Amino acid sequence: MKSSRATRSRPGADRARLIAGRVVLFAAIIAAWELAARTHAVDPYFVSLPSKLSRTIAGWFASGFIYPHIVATIHEALVGLVVGIVGGVLVGVLFAFSPFVSGLLHPLIVMFNAMPRIALAPLFIVWLGIGLASKVAMVVSLVFFIVFFSTYAGLRDVDVNLINHVRVMGGTRRDLMRHVLLPSALTWIFASLRACVGFAVIGAIIGEYLGADRGIGWIVQYGESLFDSNMVLAGLIVLMAFVATLDGSLGWLERRFSHWKQKPL
């Protein structure tokens, strides 16, 4: 009985210990950074100070300066993320279920994926302007291929014997998709989404950096033009906090929809 209770309580204890370790590590990094900048072991002109950065960020939120920029970046990243995910999943399913289409278009997919996205960004601005469309196109160009290859691999990775067993038991194509293929693909898709979040924000930031009138990328670019490292770092910290929050939400969704997976030892 005691052994059973200890087993059930162990995951909670391990999680608490992990969170405590992260907090201590983060505090140690901040303290070392502050001390190094104040003692001029590193030049605070280039790396600023955590205390100064916190005052800057707090001032941005208190004055309302940061809100339109956060909204702009989130809007661009989320629209591009949704379009890239939907497109990647649909094309991945099409390739998995149609060998002819896969063989016909696979070389084009490989060639387009090989194109450097940073070189495409100025073209998107020329073609679509400095508004939302060019930023969304940049995000889609990064997200689509990650989701496409993950969906395609997830559907192709299903054990053929498992598919045959479902068919022998009288399962329909809908049953096969719902109980076998979709759970397999979801594992791969959710794994790719964690990477897609970062790439979506990177795409939005690159687009804003090269041409925009608002957004966190614009803040970073404006701070750079003023040689203001404090403004640049403050913008990056706000950006990292947003990505960390979104990644945590995706982690919760992954656990929610992948509850059937065997937990690691």
The 8 nearest C-alpha neighbors of each residue, nearest first, counted from 0:
[[1, 3, 2, 4, 5, 6, 7, 8],
 [2, 0, 4, 3, 5, 6, 7, 8],
 [1, 3, 5, 0, 4, 6, 7, 8],
 [4, 2, 6, 0, 1, 5, 7, 8],
 [5, 3, 7, 1, 6, 2, 8, 0],
 [4, 6, 2, 8, 3, 7, 9, 1],
 [5, 7, 3, 9, 4, 8, 2, 10],
 [8, 6, 4, 5, 9, 3, 10, 11],
 [9, 7, 5, 11, 6, 10, 4, 12],
 [8, 10, 12, 6, 11, 7, 5, 13],
 [11, 9, 13, 12, 8, 14, 7, 6],
 [12, 10, 14, 9, 13, 8, 15, 7],
 [13, 11, 9, 15, 14, 10, 16, 8],
 [12, 14, 10, 16, 11, 15, 9, 17],
 [13, 15, 17, 11, 16, 12, 10, 18],
 [16, 14, 12, 18, 17, 13, 19, 11],
 [15, 17, 19, 13, 14, 18, 20, 12],
 [18, 16, 14, 20, 15, 19, 13, 21],
 [19, 17, 21, 15, 20, 16, 14, 22],
 [18, 20, 16, 22, 17, 21, 15, 23],
 [21, 19, 17, 23, 18, 22, 16, 24],
 [20, 22, 24, 18, 19, 23, 25, 17],
 [21, 23, 19, 25, 20, 24, 26, 18],
 [22, 24, 26, 20, 21, 25, 27, 19],
 [25, 23, 21, 27, 26, 22, 20, 28],
 [26, 24, 22, 28, 27, 23, 21, 29],
 [25, 27, 23, 29, 28, 24, 30, 22],
 [26, 28, 24, 30, 25, 29, 31, 23],
 [27, 29, 31, 25, 26, 30, 32, 24],
 [30, 28, 32, 26, 27, 31, 33, 25],
 [29, 31, 27, 33, 32, 28, 26, 34],
 [32, 30, 34, 28, 29, 33, 35, 27],
 [31, 33, 29, 35, 30, 34, 28, 36],
 [34, 32, 30, 36, 31, 48, 35, 49],
 [35, 33, 31, 37, 36, 32, 38, 30],
 [34, 36, 40, 32, 38, 33, 37, 41],
 [37, 35, 39, 43, 33, 41, 34, 38],
 [36, 38, 34, 39, 35, 33, 43, 40],
 [37, 39, 35, 40, 36, 34, 41, 33],
 [40, 38, 41, 36, 37, 42, 35, 43],
 [39, 41, 35, 38, 36, 42, 37, 34],
 [42, 40, 39, 36, 35, 43, 46, 38],
 [41, 43, 44, 39, 45, 36, 46, 40],
 [44, 42, 47, 46, 36, 45, 41, 48],
 [45, 43, 42, 47, 46, 228, 229, 227],
 [44, 46, 43, 228, 42, 47, 229, 41],
 [45, 47, 43, 44, 228, 48, 42, 229],
 [48, 46, 43, 229, 44, 45, 228, 49],
 [49, 47, 51, 50, 33, 52, 36, 43],
 [48, 50, 52, 51, 33, 53, 29, 47],
 [51, 49, 53, 48, 52, 54, 33, 47],
 [52, 50, 54, 48, 53, 49, 55, 47],
 [51, 53, 49, 55, 54, 50, 233, 48],
 [52, 54, 56, 50, 55, 51, 57, 49],
 [55, 53, 57, 51, 52, 56, 58, 50],
 [54, 56, 52, 58, 53, 57, 51, 59],
 [55, 57, 59, 53, 58, 54, 52, 233],
 [58, 56, 54, 60, 59, 55, 53, 61],
 [59, 57, 61, 55, 56, 60, 62, 54],
 [60, 58, 56, 64, 65, 62, 57, 61],
 [59, 61, 63, 57, 58, 62, 65, 56],
 [60, 62, 58, 59, 63, 57, 64, 56],
 [63, 61, 59, 64, 60, 58, 65, 57],
 [62, 64, 60, 61, 65, 66, 59, 67],
 [65, 63, 59, 62, 66, 60, 67, 68],
 [64, 66, 59, 68, 63, 67, 60, 69],
 [65, 67, 69, 68, 63, 64, 70, 60],
 [68, 66, 70, 69, 65, 71, 64, 214],
 [67, 69, 214, 71, 66, 65, 213, 70],
 [70, 68, 66, 72, 71, 67, 73, 214],
 [69, 71, 67, 73, 68, 72, 74, 66],
 [72, 70, 68, 74, 214, 69, 73, 67],
 [73, 71, 214, 75, 69, 74, 70, 76],
 [72, 74, 70, 76, 75, 71, 77, 69],
 [75, 73, 71, 77, 72, 76, 70, 78],
 [74, 76, 72, 78, 73, 135, 77, 203],
 [75, 77, 73, 199, 79, 200, 74, 203],
 [76, 78, 80, 74, 79, 75, 73, 81],
 [79, 77, 81, 80, 75, 76, 74, 82],
 [78, 80, 135, 138, 139, 82, 76, 77],
 [79, 81, 77, 83, 78, 82, 76, 199],
 [82, 80, 84, 78, 83, 79, 85, 77],
 [81, 83, 79, 85, 80, 84, 86, 78],
 [82, 84, 143, 139, 80, 86, 142, 81],
 [85, 83, 87, 81, 86, 82, 146, 80],
 [86, 84, 88, 82, 87, 83, 81, 89],
 [85, 87, 83, 89, 84, 88, 82, 90],
 [86, 88, 147, 143, 146, 84, 90, 85],
 [87, 89, 91, 85, 86, 90, 147, 150],
 [90, 88, 92, 86, 91, 87, 85, 93],
 [89, 91, 93, 87, 92, 88, 86, 94],
 [90, 92, 151, 147, 88, 94, 150, 93],
 [93, 91, 95, 89, 90, 94, 88, 96],
 [94, 92, 90, 96, 91, 95, 97, 89],
 [93, 95, 101, 91, 97, 92, 96, 100],
 [94, 96, 92, 93, 151, 97, 91, 154],
 [97, 95, 93, 94, 92, 98, 101, 91],
 [96, 98, 94, 99, 100, 95, 93, 101],
 [97, 99, 101, 100, 102, 96, 94, 95],
 [100, 98, 102, 101, 97, 103, 94, 104],
 [101, 99, 103, 97, 102, 98, 104, 94],
 [102, 100, 94, 98, 99, 105, 103, 104],
 [101, 103, 99, 100, 105, 104, 98, 106],
 [102, 104, 100, 101, 105, 99, 106, 107],
 [103, 105, 107, 101, 106, 102, 100, 108],
 [104, 106, 108, 107, 101, 102, 103, 109],
 [107, 105, 109, 108, 104, 110, 103, 102],
 [108, 106, 110, 104, 109, 105, 111, 103],
 [109, 107, 105, 111, 106, 110, 112, 104],
 [108, 110, 106, 112, 107, 111, 105, 113],
 [111, 109, 107, 113, 112, 108, 106, 114],
 [112, 110, 108, 113, 114, 109, 107, 106],
 [111, 113, 109, 110, 114, 108, 144, 115],
 [114, 112, 110, 111, 109, 115, 108, 116],
 [113, 115, 111, 112, 116, 110, 118, 119],
 [116, 114, 118, 117, 113, 119, 112, 111],
 [117, 115, 119, 118, 114, 120, 140, 141],
 [116, 118, 120, 119, 115, 205, 121, 137],
 [119, 117, 116, 115, 120, 121, 122, 114],
 [120, 118, 116, 122, 117, 121, 123, 115],
 [119, 121, 123, 117, 122, 118, 137, 206],
 [122, 120, 124, 123, 119, 125, 118, 209],
 [121, 123, 125, 119, 124, 120, 126, 118],
 [122, 124, 126, 133, 120, 121, 125, 127],
 [123, 125, 128, 121, 127, 122, 133, 126],
 [126, 124, 122, 123, 128, 127, 121, 129],
 [125, 127, 123, 124, 122, 128, 133, 121],
 [128, 126, 133, 124, 123, 125, 132, 129],
 [129, 127, 124, 130, 125, 126, 133, 123],
 [128, 130, 124, 211, 210, 133, 127, 131],
 [131, 129, 128, 132, 133, 211, 134, 127],
 [130, 132, 134, 133, 135, 75, 129, 128],
 [133, 131, 135, 134, 130, 127, 136, 128],
 [132, 134, 136, 123, 127, 124, 135, 131],
 [135, 133, 137, 206, 203, 131, 136, 132],
 [136, 134, 79, 138, 132, 137, 133, 75],
 [137, 135, 133, 139, 134, 138, 132, 140],
 [136, 138, 134, 140, 202, 135, 139, 133],
 [137, 139, 202, 199, 79, 135, 141, 140],
 [140, 138, 83, 79, 142, 136, 141, 143],
 [139, 141, 137, 138, 142, 143, 136, 116],
 [142, 140, 139, 138, 143, 198, 144, 137],
 [143, 141, 139, 83, 145, 195, 144, 140],
 [144, 142, 83, 87, 146, 139, 145, 140],
 [143, 145, 147, 146, 142, 148, 87, 141],
 [146, 144, 142, 147, 148, 143, 149, 191],
 [145, 147, 87, 149, 143, 144, 148, 84],
 [146, 148, 87, 91, 144, 150, 149, 145],
 [147, 149, 151, 150, 145, 146, 152, 144],
 [148, 150, 146, 152, 187, 147, 151, 188],
 [151, 149, 153, 91, 147, 152, 148, 184],
 [150, 152, 91, 148, 154, 153, 149, 95],
 [151, 153, 155, 149, 150, 154, 156, 148],
 [154, 152, 184, 150, 156, 187, 151, 155],
 [155, 153, 151, 184, 156, 152, 157, 180],
 [154, 156, 152, 153, 157, 151, 95, 158],
 [155, 157, 153, 154, 152, 158, 183, 151],
 [158, 156, 155, 154, 159, 183, 180, 153],
 [159, 157, 161, 160, 156, 162, 155, 163],
 [158, 160, 162, 161, 157, 163, 156, 164],
 [161, 159, 163, 162, 158, 164, 165, 157],
 [162, 160, 164, 158, 159, 163, 165, 157],
 [163, 161, 159, 165, 160, 164, 166, 158],
 [162, 164, 160, 166, 161, 165, 167, 159],
 [165, 163, 167, 161, 166, 162, 160, 168],
 [166, 164, 168, 170, 162, 163, 167, 161],
 [165, 167, 170, 163, 169, 168, 164, 162],
 [166, 168, 164, 169, 165, 163, 170, 162],
 [169, 167, 165, 166, 170, 164, 163, 171],
 [170, 168, 166, 167, 171, 165, 164, 174],
 [169, 171, 166, 165, 174, 168, 175, 172],
 [172, 170, 174, 173, 175, 169, 166, 165],
 [171, 173, 175, 174, 176, 170, 166, 177],
 [172, 174, 176, 171, 175, 177, 170, 178],
 [175, 173, 171, 177, 176, 172, 170, 178],
 [176, 174, 172, 179, 173, 177, 178, 171],
 [175, 177, 180, 173, 174, 181, 179, 178],
 [178, 176, 174, 181, 175, 179, 173, 180],
 [177, 179, 175, 174, 176, 180, 182, 181],
 [180, 178, 175, 176, 182, 181, 177, 183],
 [179, 181, 176, 183, 182, 154, 184, 175],
 [180, 182, 184, 183, 177, 176, 179, 185],
 [183, 181, 185, 184, 180, 179, 186, 178],
 [182, 184, 180, 181, 185, 186, 153, 179],
 [183, 185, 153, 181, 187, 186, 154, 182],
 [186, 184, 188, 182, 187, 183, 189, 181],
 [187, 185, 184, 189, 183, 188, 190, 182],
 [186, 188, 190, 184, 149, 185, 153, 189],
 [187, 189, 185, 191, 190, 186, 149, 150],
 [190, 188, 192, 191, 186, 187, 185, 253],
 [189, 191, 187, 188, 192, 193, 186, 194],
 [190, 192, 188, 189, 194, 193, 195, 146],
 [193, 191, 195, 189, 194, 190, 196, 188],
 [192, 194, 191, 195, 196, 190, 246, 249],
 [193, 195, 192, 191, 196, 197, 198, 190],
 [196, 194, 192, 198, 197, 193, 142, 199],
 [197, 195, 199, 194, 198, 193, 192, 200],
 [196, 198, 200, 195, 199, 194, 201, 242],
 [197, 199, 201, 195, 200, 196, 202, 141],
 [200, 198, 138, 196, 202, 76, 201, 197],
 [199, 201, 203, 197, 76, 202, 198, 204],
 [202, 200, 198, 204, 199, 203, 205, 197],
 [203, 201, 138, 199, 205, 137, 200, 204],
 [202, 204, 200, 206, 134, 201, 205, 76],
 [203, 205, 216, 207, 201, 206, 202, 208],
 [206, 204, 208, 202, 207, 203, 201, 209],
 [205, 207, 134, 203, 204, 209, 208, 210],
 [208, 206, 211, 216, 204, 210, 217, 205],
 [207, 209, 216, 205, 217, 206, 220, 210],
 [210, 208, 206, 207, 205, 211, 121, 120],
 [209, 211, 207, 129, 208, 206, 212, 124],
 [212, 210, 207, 129, 213, 217, 208, 209],
 [211, 213, 217, 214, 210, 207, 129, 130],
 [214, 212, 68, 217, 211, 71, 215, 207],
 [215, 213, 68, 72, 217, 71, 216, 69],
 [214, 216, 218, 217, 68, 234, 72, 69],
 [217, 215, 204, 208, 207, 219, 214, 218],
 [216, 218, 220, 214, 215, 208, 207, 219],
 [219, 217, 215, 221, 216, 220, 222, 234],
 [218, 220, 231, 216, 222, 217, 221, 234],
 [219, 221, 217, 223, 218, 222, 208, 216],
 [222, 220, 218, 224, 223, 219, 217, 225],
 [223, 221, 227, 225, 219, 231, 230, 224],
 [222, 224, 226, 220, 225, 221, 227, 219],
 [223, 225, 221, 222, 226, 220, 227, 219],
 [224, 226, 222, 227, 223, 221, 228, 220],
 [227, 225, 223, 224, 228, 222, 231, 221],
 [228, 226, 222, 225, 229, 230, 223, 231],
 [229, 227, 231, 230, 45, 232, 226, 46],
 [228, 230, 232, 47, 227, 231, 233, 52],
 [231, 229, 233, 222, 228, 227, 232, 234],
 [230, 232, 219, 228, 222, 234, 229, 233],
 [233, 231, 235, 229, 234, 230, 228, 236],
 [234, 232, 236, 230, 235, 231, 52, 229],
 [235, 233, 237, 231, 232, 236, 219, 215],
 [234, 236, 238, 232, 233, 237, 239, 231],
 [237, 235, 239, 233, 238, 234, 232, 240],
 [238, 236, 240, 234, 235, 239, 233, 241],
 [237, 239, 235, 241, 236, 240, 234, 242],
 [240, 238, 236, 242, 241, 237, 243, 235],
 [241, 239, 243, 237, 238, 242, 236, 244],
 [240, 242, 244, 238, 239, 243, 245, 237],
 [243, 241, 245, 239, 244, 240, 246, 238],
 [242, 244, 246, 240, 241, 245, 239, 247],
 [245, 243, 247, 241, 242, 246, 240, 248],
 [244, 246, 248, 242, 247, 243, 241, 249],
 [247, 245, 243, 249, 248, 244, 242, 193],
 [246, 248, 250, 244, 249, 245, 243, 251],
 [249, 247, 245, 251, 250, 246, 244, 252],
 [248, 250, 252, 246, 251, 247, 253, 245],
 [249, 251, 247, 253, 248, 252, 246, 254],
 [250, 252, 248, 254, 249, 253, 255, 247],
 [253, 251, 255, 249, 254, 250, 256, 248],
 [254, 252, 250, 255, 256, 251, 257, 189],
 [253, 255, 257, 251, 252, 256, 258, 250],
 [254, 256, 252, 253, 257, 258, 251, 250],
 [257, 255, 253, 254, 258, 252, 259, 185],
 [258, 256, 254, 259, 260, 253, 255, 186],
 [259, 257, 260, 256, 254, 255, 261, 253],
 [258, 260, 257, 261, 256, 182, 262, 254],
 [261, 259, 258, 257, 262, 186, 254, 263],
 [260, 262, 263, 259, 258, 264, 257, 254],
 [261, 263, 260, 264, 258, 259, 257, 254],
 [264, 262, 261, 260, 10, 258, 259, 254],
 [263, 262, 261, 10, 9, 6, 260, 13]]
